[in-house]
Amino acid sequence: MKERSHLEDSINQCLEVKKNLDEITELIELYENDKNKSDELEKEILSSLEELSDKANILSSEAMLSG
């Protein structure tokens, strides 16, 4: 039962990362279509990418440590 719970947690974390990546992709598409190339939108994209990268690194480390 513990393994199933761990597997469900891992799947949910992967789905959350995918959702975040999809949101960032949408922001990038908005930015590409914006004729004025908003600095605020660019900062939001970069911030979101950094947060996602940090989260992915943490999840990767946790996966390696859990065996």
C-alpha positions as CSV (number, residue, x, y, z in Angstrom):
1,M,0.0,0.0,0.0
2,K,2.9,2.3,0.8
3,E,4.4,1.8,-2.7
4,R,1.0,2.6,-4.3
5,S,0.8,5.8,-2.4
6,H,4.4,6.7,-3.4
7,L,3.6,5.9,-7.0
8,E,0.4,8.1,-6.9
9,D,2.4,11.0,-5.4
10,S,5.0,10.7,-8.1
11,I,2.4,10.6,-10.9
12,N,0.7,13.7,-9.4
13,Q,3.9,15.5,-9.2
14,C,4.7,14.7,-12.9
15,L,1.2,15.9,-13.9
16,E,1.8,19.1,-12.0
17,V,5.1,19.7,-13.8
18,K,3.4,19.0,-17.1
19,K,0.6,21.5,-16.2
20,N,3.2,24.2,-15.3
21,L,5.1,23.5,-18.5
22,D,1.8,23.9,-20.5
23,E,1.1,27.2,-18.8
24,I,4.6,28.5,-19.6
25,T,4.2,27.4,-23.2
26,E,1.0,29.5,-23.4
27,L,2.8,32.5,-22.0
28,I,5.6,32.1,-24.5
29,E,3.0,31.9,-27.3
30,L,1.3,35.1,-26.0
31,Y,4.7,36.8,-25.8
32,E,5.5,35.7,-29.4
33,N,2.2,37.2,-30.7
34,D,2.6,40.4,-28.7
35,K,3.7,43.2,-31.0
36,N,5.0,45.3,-28.1
37,K,7.0,42.4,-26.5
38,S,6.0,43.2,-22.9
39,D,8.9,43.2,-20.4
40,E,6.5,42.2,-17.7
41,L,5.4,39.1,-19.6
42,E,9.0,38.2,-20.3
43,K,9.9,38.4,-16.6
44,E,6.9,36.2,-15.8
45,I,8.0,33.6,-18.3
46,L,11.6,33.6,-17.0
47,S,10.4,33.4,-13.4
48,S,8.1,30.6,-14.2
49,L,10.8,28.7,-16.0
50,E,13.2,29.1,-13.0
51,E,10.6,27.9,-10.6
52,L,9.8,24.9,-12.8
53,S,13.5,24.1,-13.2
54,D,14.0,24.2,-9.4
55,K,11.0,21.9,-8.8
56,A,12.2,19.5,-11.5
57,N,15.6,19.4,-9.8
58,I,14.1,18.7,-6.4
59,L,11.9,15.9,-7.8
60,S,14.8,14.4,-9.6
61,S,16.9,14.4,-6.5
62,E,14.1,12.9,-4.5
63,A,13.7,10.1,-7.1
64,M,17.4,9.3,-7.0
65,L,17.4,9.2,-3.2
66,S,14.3,6.9,-3.0
67,G,16.0,4.3,-5.1
